[in-house]
Amino acid sequence: MKRQYAGAMTQLIESPLAEVHRALGAKFAEFGGWNMPVAYAGVVAEHTAVRTAVGVFDVSHLGTFVVEGPGAADYLNTRLSNDLERIAPGQAQYTLLLDAAGGVVDDMIVYLFAPDRVVVIPNAANSDEVIRRLKDGSPAALTWTDRHTADAIIAVQGPRSAEVLAAVGLPAGIGYMSFVAAASGDGPLTVCRTGYTGERGYELVVPAPHASAVWERLMAAGEPLGLAPCGLGARDTLRTEMGYPLHGHDLSLAISPVEARVGWAVGWKKALFDGDEAVRVVRRDGATRTLLGIKACGRGIPRPGMTVVDADGQPIGEVTSGTFSPTLKTGIGLAFVPPALAAGDTVHVAVRNRSEAFELVRPPFVPSHVMD
């Protein structure tokens, strides 16, 4: 569903859960062309609920498309960076689509259902471009189905997330980065043991007509467990505490996966993938910058676009993500700095016309519990 906003020149896409969010008093913001809930009770309270109990997010803005036909997985493996041969049907994989210069078109999760059926979930703003690039040159036998608005995606995240799923009759005992087909009272859905918070969690891919009913059952089952509805504001602070990159900030066409320290998502032994020649050169010659975490030594809060400087005030890098950490009660972020610097070193960031000291940190800033 699209809605025209007064004074706006473009239409924002509405989630299938939009009316549910309005009834909960959500505050909305534009995200990747979608009108999405950014907060309900407040970012800190929602962040804390996910770290200590459980939160539920609407992430239906994420793209969803299905590639089917003989050799679908083999074809995608010649285009995407990671090696799909590392996983089996029923497993998911984090991967990248690179351009010819080795920059990141997008990062995404690929779900391998079978050699002839793969589901790809890219970022909202890049979904159309990812499909366009991957379809270009694809075998004629493959079919491409865009389900970006046909499916909703509901994320249940936190140490009590398995209890919530069990309470509504959904399978919770699946391994990290695995998925299974399941059913709710209204129809089929897919339960994925994935997330973007650093906590044990699940993402449910639900046909849009059933999304509201599934959300309401999750909310009712989770209420005695401390469940809170959470917006994209808390999702951002949670992912920043883990050091997870966000496309458009820590990843982009101007950023190599080697620079962003996500080279682990590249199948270096593969013979071919988009951008392979360029990214292999960066790996061989060494990056001229590297992405590290920054943690405030004082009260400074870093924000994207702020300049990182040395002790003499000379620019040496840039902050790409930054926020106040509700868990650590201090400013944290991600920044590109010279590769000669390492965790434990001190840099400065120009914050509101003053220089604030930050310690370089190798993320995550807080322990990960995704494998719990």
Steps between C-alpha positions, in 0.01 A plus 500: 500500500626848412395821666551854371616742771408866476777704346697193402602434141534125545284230648617301798417131513302389802565176686214247520523569875466878474160523668617271782791737563274804503276334756810445717592868478810455283703794374576459129788598273602444140739210451605377156183637343275348769304664781622293796463515881812651655389477866208426731587550871847632414827370359673435834206304646462295182873435475506384863204267444691321222818467705319375813176335384353515150392751237300474180582707191331559168775478237269457202693772317771243430483374145395144420533324168502138389725350231381165366597261225774254406837617634360799692745462789792431266424813302476723806827353623673644192371847588491537881815525709457221754511133406158336496671161490590557865137453603229237448125533434330637809788736577553873446811697413611862531643616169575806286440614145801695374540722196786476252711738710461282810257730682197366683171531309325343799535248779226240545393164636452211258275208598578175320178297472631267229748511209214630287340740752669787685345790693701824523433774757690823418462845651192706421661779302712263291254221428406609147864558405608160634231324299584701188869418518454132576237450229730659243666207325313232694398174329162516326381198698504694827190678631519805726214584735511828692309464829615830653144608581337155491674381819545654842806430713465497878813474716475352851827572680635453850593235759132402542420491129492117488237500776280735300519286187428184697199668661341558158587153373790594275829303488772666709763228527670562167867582461644844435472602132251220432133517404193278478156516343226523761139606540306736719126492553455695177735329259860417408803703596877457524686511833859617462758494781646833393505857623684832523519556876770267634246311711340162442224573256276405213361664189160385376421539131120518490261553206375857540130413555592297812753743648271683741363177649851360550617826661207507740559140610868573562412807703248310714735206560793728579326738740573289814860457380570873478457532124503853357417624149821653364571748223790549264664744742571220746599269216771752409640536853497122543686434174752777575586339834580185303699685235271371224542714186211694350495549124515867409713567806766232561456331161449662161617502139799704621595247769675168447405202720867480593491856633174432686646183654233273353743302289374191683190529279709453186565156353863563420545148360215540251600535137255777420267759656411859419786738579738216580801643315475840668445367853786251466733792417399682819552183702842444342626857524335590830225751571582867552244524781325264738170503686531486878280577795540820700400534865484836677757575769278785617147615421523537122238334279630427148274546200537395134708744298705632792874528437754284680820693575840424647662663803597800285146549374575372151221302328575129480157341453124523528224371726253285304265394782460648845259504791459497877528143625210423737690197631836668563357846574757667278559609141603234250532474125679363198762699313752463221853561622851434362591128506806572716265571793362217712270425790620676813629806316344842563362731234296817516172593337383853425171513694315832497810713448702320765738207492386191693724203576393150393660162550521274197319171562465181302122432503278373644476753781288257705495118494310329221232245592390396152620143561325462837 
